[in-house]
Amino acid sequence: MFDVAGVFAGMFVLSAFVILIDMAVTVVEKRLLVWRPTPATQD
């Protein structure tokens, strides 16, 4: 009645897409925020 294999396969595919999208957003964010100054360190 329940398609356990299909549910786990769908979860795996969705998590893979989320990881790829997160990596892409991180790369774009690093390129676009080059102008941003680094935070000052306090000694």
C-alpha positions in Angstrom: 0.0 0.0 0.0 2.8 2.4 0.9 5.7 2.9 -1.5 8.5 3.1 1.0 11.2 2.8 -1.7 9.7 5.6 -3.7 9.4 7.9 -0.7 13.0 7.4 0.2 14.1 7.8 -3.4 12.2 11.1 -3.6 13.7 12.3 -0.3 17.2 11.4 -1.6 16.6 13.3 -4.9 15.2 16.3 -3.2 18.0 16.5 -0.7 20.6 16.2 -3.5 18.9 19.1 -5.3 18.9 21.2 -2.1 22.6 20.5 -1.5 23.4 21.5 -5.1 21.3 24.7 -4.9 22.9 25.6 -1.6 26.4 25.2 -3.1 25.4 27.3 -6.1 24.0 30.1 -3.9 27.2 30.0 -1.8 29.4 30.4 -4.9 27.2 33.3 -6.2 27.2 34.9 -2.8 31.0 34.8 -2.5 31.3 36.4 -6.0 28.7 39.1 -5.3 29.9 40.1 -1.9 33.6 40.7 -2.7 33.1 44.4 -2.0 32.0 43.6 1.5 34.7 44.6 4.1 35.9 41.9 6.4 34.9 42.4 10.1 37.5 44.1 12.2 39.2 41.9 14.7 39.6 43.1 18.3 42.9 42.3 20.0 
